[in-house]
């Protein structure tokens, strides 16, 4: 109980709402699609390029209470997806975004003169609607980067200066052998063998780091993303609780990690072997699930 109360106090005020998380995902996809259309050559431009890690864009946000800025950093990738770090008013979370998109509902509607963070220029106006969401972009016609996005519902995003756009030859990236590395953990106190959690290396990141996914979907939980210095190590953003836990004649350090959602992940870490022996999931409603590393 003391540990749980300590964790809640430490993370107080740092957790974005589910609504903000949804907005971040939407904006990540909007920007990725806009860049994909131009860089991939799908706008009749034979550049055959794609976004590369190192790309950083930041937007001022209007029309969303509690959200003033959104920064997106492309920090890693696998063959099919980008691994993206988002920062919303200081709160950090990680997401996966596809590299390939269906752009059938993506329509060029004209141009207009516009003042941007790069000065006055002729902007390409693009509209998108799939029956569920709709928005209008004001894009750099050469790169596809949106200078402004008007989203249905009143949200407006305006690109800030100082952005970095990195590209790579399409198909040039090769996955490391670490991708797909998986540890499986069994839910304790149950005979149901299908109730498991998984730690999966899903991305090669900058500076020799890796993107990790903690998968709790078999028990109706989330997929939680993190960055680690090894394919199965502690998240770099994890915090040491100062507590220990002994099991199987091993004394584990108890670390905790949140992706700024309503979920908290507990990591029982053996510093001698570098192995995470158990994983706990706090569902945010007083329920704690504990999973044990399977042999």
N, C-alpha and C positions, 0 to 999 in steps of 0.2 A: 504493500500500500504506500509506503514511504517513497519507493522508487517511482511509482506511477504519479504521485502527487508532484514530485520533483520535476518529472518530465513535462507535465502539463504546465507548470509554472515557467519552465525554461522556454517552452515554445509559444507561450501566450503572446498574442498579437502578431504572430508570424505566419498564420495559416490563412491562405486565400479561400474564399468560398468556392463551392462546386460551380457556381455560375461563372466566376472569373476563370476557373480552369477550362470550362467549355469555350469561353470567349477566346482564350489563348490558343486553343486547338484550332478554332475556326480561322483566326488570323494567321497562324502558322501555315495552314493549308492555302489560304488566299495568296500569300506572298510566294509560297513554293510553286503554285500553279502559274502565277504570272511570270516568274523567272523561267519556269519549264517551257512555256509556250515559245518564248523568244530564243532561249539558249539551245533548245533541242532541235530547232529548225522547223517546228510545227507551224510557224507563221511564214512559211516559204523562205526562211533564212537558213542556209545550209551550214550553220556554224558547228553543229554537232557537239556542243558543249553542254555541261551541266554544272550545277552549283557544287562547290567544293568546300570542305571544312576550312574554317577561317573566315567565312562570311559572317558579318555582324550587321544587323539593322535594328534601329530603335525608332519607335513611334510615340508621339504625343497622342493621348487618347481623350476624346470628348464624348460625353453622352453616357458614360458608364460610372455610376456612383462608386467611389472607392478605388477607382483605377485611373491613374494619370499618365503613366508611361508603361510601355511594353518593349522590352529588349529581347531579341532573338539571336542566338549565337549557334551557328552550325559547327558543332565540335567533333562530330564523328559520323560514321556511316557503316553500313554493310552493303551487300550487293543490291538490295531492293529498297533500302530506307536510309534516311538521314537521322542522326541522333542530335536533338536540338535542346539547348539550354535556354529556358525563358526566365526573364526576371521581370516581375510585375511590382513596381514600387518597392523594390528591395527583396521581395519574396521569390526564391528560386525553385523551379521545377524543371523536369526533363520530359521530353516527348519523342516519339518516333513519327516520322513523316515520310510517306512514299516518295520515291524518285520519279515514278511514272504516273500520269494522270489521264483520265478521260476528259477531253476538253470540248466535247460536242456542244455543250451549253454555254460556251465561252464566245462572246460576240464582240467584234470590233465595231464601234458605232461612229467614230469620227476623231477629230483632233481639236485642240484649242490651245491658245497661248495661256501660260500659267507661270506664276512666280513660285519657284521651288527652292530647296536648300542648296541647289546647284546653280541658282540664278533663273532668269526668265528664259523659257524655252517652249517649244511646241510639244504638247503632251498627247499621247494616244489615250483615247477614252474607250474603256472596255466594260461591258456589262455581263454579268453571270446570273443565271437563275435556273434552278433544277426542280422547282416546285416546292422546295423546302426552305432554302435560303436564297437570298438575292443581294447583290451588291454592285457598286460601280467603282471602277479603278481609274486612276489617272496615272498612267505609266510612262516611264522613260522608254521611248520607242526602240532604242538600241539594245537595252539590257532587259527590259520587261519589269524592272523594279518599280513597284507602286510608290509614287510620291504622296498620293492620298487615296484613302479607301473610305467610301460611304456605304455603310452596311445598313440593311433594312432594320428598322427599329430605332434609328437615330444615332448609332455609333459612328464617329468619324475619327480616322487615324491619319496623322500627318507625319511624314518621314522627317527625322532630325538629321542634321548634318553630321559628318564624321563617320558615315557608314563605310563598311568594307565589303566589297563583292569579289569573291574568289571563284574561279572556274577551273574545271578539269576536262580533259577529253572524255567524251562519253564512253563508258566501258573500260576506261584505263585503270580503274581501281581494282585491286585484288584483295580478297579477304585474307586475314591472317588465320592461322590454325586455331587461334583462341576462340573464334566465333563458333557458337553452338555449345561451348563447354557448359555442362549442366550438372548441378547437384540437386538431388531430390530429397525432400524432408517429409516424413510421415507424421500425420496428426496424432498426437498422443491421447491417451484416455479414450480410445475408440477402437473397434474391430473393423471399421470400414476402411478397406485398403485403397479405395479410390480417393480418399481425402488426403491430398498432398500439397506441399508448396515446392516451388522450384526456384533456383537461382540460375539464371541463364546469361551467358555473355552474348550480347546482341550487337555490339558495335566496336569497331576500332576507332579510338579517339585520338585527339592531338596529344603530344607530349608523352606518347607511349602508354596512355591510359586506355580504359575500356568502359563501354557502356554496359550496365548490368540491369536485368529485369528480374524482380522478385514477383513470381506469378502465384497468386492466391485464388485464382478463378475457380478451382475445383471445389472450394467451400463458399463460393459466392462473393469472394473478396476481390480486391483490385489487382491490377498490374502496376507495380511501383518501380520507377526507373531511378538509377543512380549512376555515378561515375566512381570507378575504383582504379587503384594502381595495379591490380592484377585481375585475371579473369574470374576469380572467385573470392576476392578480398573484401575488406571493409569499404563501404562508401567513403569517399574523401570528405563528404559533408556530415558523416556520422559523428556523434558526440559520445564521449565516455561518461557513463553515469556515475562512475566511482564505485560501483557495486561489483561483486563477483558471484559466481554460481558454480557449484561443484556437482558434477555428474560423471559417471563412468571413470572415476578416479582422475578426472581432469578438472582443473579450476579454470572456468571461463570468465573473461571480462564481459560485462554487460554494456553494450553500446546501444544507442537508439538513433533512429533516422526517420525523418518525415519528408515527404515530397510536397509539403504545404497543402495537403488535402486533409480530410478528417481522419486519416489512418496513420498509425504509428507502427513502425517496424522495430522490433527488438532483435539484436544480433548478439548471440553468445559466442564470443571469439576466443580461440585458443592462441595466445601470442607465441607460443613455442612452435607450433606447427603451421600457424598462419591459416588455420581452418575455422570456418564458422560451423560450430557443432549443432546448434539449435537456432531456430528462428521463431520469434513470437510476433503475433499480429494483434494490435489493439484496434478494435473496430470502431472505437469512439463512442460506444454506447454502454460502456462498462464490461463488454465481453472481451476476453483475452483468449486467443488460440495459440497453442504451443506446438511446434513441429520439430521432430528429431531427425538428424541426418541419417539417411538410410545407408547401409553398408553396400 
